[in-house]
Amino acid sequence: MSKRVFIEFYFDVLSPYAWIGFEALARYQPVWDVDVRWRPFFMGGLFKDTGNKGIMLQAAAKKQFFFTDLAHLAKYYGIPLIQPKDADEAMIKHGSLRAQRFLTLLDAQHRPLVKPAAREFWLRRYSRDQDIHLNENIIEVARTVGLSNKITENIMEQLDHNDTKKQLLSATEEARASGAFGAPWINVHTPDGQVHSFWGSDRFHIIAHLIGQPFPGPLRNSAQ
């Protein structure tokens, strides 16, 4: 049995809350000295399986509060998050399926690049208000994280392969089996063999208490 804490962070780059949680955990990881696995999954599929409509299809007041809440969180953590000009188009019509397939392939073939690639997708969607659903958008992300043209071409050819679809589906089903219904979904594996699940980007103080570590606040000076 491992004596180290291991955290699985399930995410979809369509979720701005997942971006908040991603940046927070990236800062806390070296402070807590824990192992982290960044797990791309498909939030749209998870919503369908669990009957979760998602914030964008909820009551107008809740939808508006969603962006107000995000603004507070982004300011707290020092994350350059903005509301897309057409949030419905970005989050409902365009989605993130191909971006998540790309990240799934990175997870299988170039795992160290999952983290910077995910961050770049979030920066595009929620900081620069750029698309992430087109092949050309994904190729730009691939170049930003340093993939060669040959490797990028190879990965793009695999986006629609059944194996890629199955891998993304498998990760989504693994998250759902642990109770997931939204993103981010965080599974904390403790040295006693237990798995503790958390939803959202605002539970890190509880996670810190669980693993016997201090909660260091936003650590804005550690922003990448």
N, C-alpha and C positions, 0 to 999 in steps of 0.2 A: 504493500500500500504506500502510495506516494505521501510524503510528509509536506509537500508543497500545495498551496492553494492554486487551483486551476479554474480559470473563468472562460466560459464560452459566451461570446457576445454575438447574438444573432441580429442581423441588420438588413435593411433594405435602404438603398440610397434615395428612395422616394420619401422616406420619413425624415423630416427635419429634427424630430425628437431623437431619432437614432443618431443624427450627427452630433447633437449636444452630448448624448451619452458616450459616443465614440471618442470625442475629444477629451471628455472628462476622464474616461478610463485610460486613455493613452497617457494622460498626465499622472494618474494615480499608480499605474503599473510599476514604474521604477521605485516609487515611494513605498509601496506595499511589498515589493519584491514578489510578485505573483506571475504565474504563467497565463498568457491570454491567447485565445484562438479567435480570430475574427471570422465569423461564419455568415457568408451571404446566403440569404434565403429569399423567397418570393412572398412579399406581404399580400399581394393581390390574391394569390392562391390560398394563403392562410385565412384571409378575410372570407373568402368563399366557403372554405371548409368549416369555419367556426361560426358563420352567420354574422360576423362583425361588419357593419356597414362602413366603418371608417369615419373620421372626423368630417371629411369633405361632403359626405352625404347625410350629415346630421342636421339638426335644427340650425337656423341662421345665427341665432345668438351664440350657440356653442361653437359654431364655425368661426365667428368673429373673435371670440375669446381665445380660440386656438392660436391665432396670430399675435394677440396681445400677450399671451402667456409665453410664447416663443421669444418675443422681443425682450421680455424680462430675463429669461434664461440666457439668451445670447449675450446680453449686456453683462450679466453676472460672470459668465465664463470668458468674455472677451472674444466671442466668435462673430465674424462678419456676416451674420445671417440677415437676409432681407426677404420680404414677401414677394413672390413672383407677380408680375403685372397681371397675368391671367392664371391664377392658381388652379382654377377648374381645368383649364386646358393642360397645364403642366402636370397636375397630379392625378387627373381622372382620364383624360383623353390620351395623353402621351405615355404616361406611366414609366416603368423602369425595367420591364422584363428583359430586354436585350442587355441592358447594363448589368443586371444581376447574373445573366448567363455568362457575360464576359468575366465578371468577378469570380464566378464559379470555376471557370477554366483557369483563371489565375491561381485560385486556391489549390487546384489539382496539379498545376504545372509550374507555377512561379509564385509560391505562397508568400514570400517576403514582399511582393508587390501589391498584395491585396490591400494593405493598409494605406499606402500612398495613392493607389488608384481610387479607392473608396472616397478618400478625402477630396480628390480632384473632382469626382462626380458631384459631391455635395457643394463644392465651391462653384462649380458651373451652375447647378440648379438653383441654389439658395443664396449665392453671394453675387454672381455675375448675371443671373437670370438668363442662362444659356440652356439650350436643349441638351438632353442626355439620351434620347430615345433613338436617334438615327445612327446608322453605321459610321457616318463621317464624324459624329460626336465621339463615339467610342474610340475611333482611330486616333483622334486628337488626344484623348486621355492616355491611350497606349504610348504615344510619342512623349507625352509629358512625363510619364514615369520611367522612360528610358528603354522601352522595348524596341528592338530593331524592326525594320520594315518586314523582314522575312518572318520573324516570330509573330508580328502583328497580323500579317496576312494569313498565317497558319491558324491563329486563334480565331480570326474572323470567319474563316471557312468552317470552323467547328460550331459556331453559334447556334445553328439550326439542326445540328446532329441530334439524334435520339439520345445518345449517351449523355450529352450536355443537359438536355431536358430532364433526363432521369436523375442526374446528379443534383440539379437544383431542386427537383421534386423531393428527393431523398432528404436533403437538408431541411426543407420546409416541413416534411413529415416528422423528422426527428424533433424539431422545435415544437410542433403541435403535440407530439406524444408526451412532452415534458410539461404541457399545459399552456403553450403559447397561443395568444390570440391577437397580438399586435407587436409593434417594434418600437424600441429595441426590446429584445427578450434576453435576459441574462441568467445563465446557469452557473452558480458558484459551487464548485466541487471542493469540499473541505477534507482535510487529512483523515477524518474519521469515516470517510467513505460516503458521506451524505451529499445530496445535491439540493441546493436551495435556489429556487427560481424567483426572479424579480422582473417586473415589467416597468418600463419607463426610464427616463433619464434623471429622476429625482430620488433615487433610493440608495445612492452611494454612501450616505452617512450610516444607513442601516447595514450595508455590506461591510463597511469598515468595522462597525461594532461586532458583526458576526465573525470576522476573521481576526479580531483582536488587534486591529491597526487604527491609527489616528485618522480622523477625517480632516484632510488638509485644506478644505475650502476650494476655491476655483483655480488656484495656481495659475493665474493669468500670465505670469512671467515665464511659464513653461509652454506657452502656446507655440505650435509649430506652423 
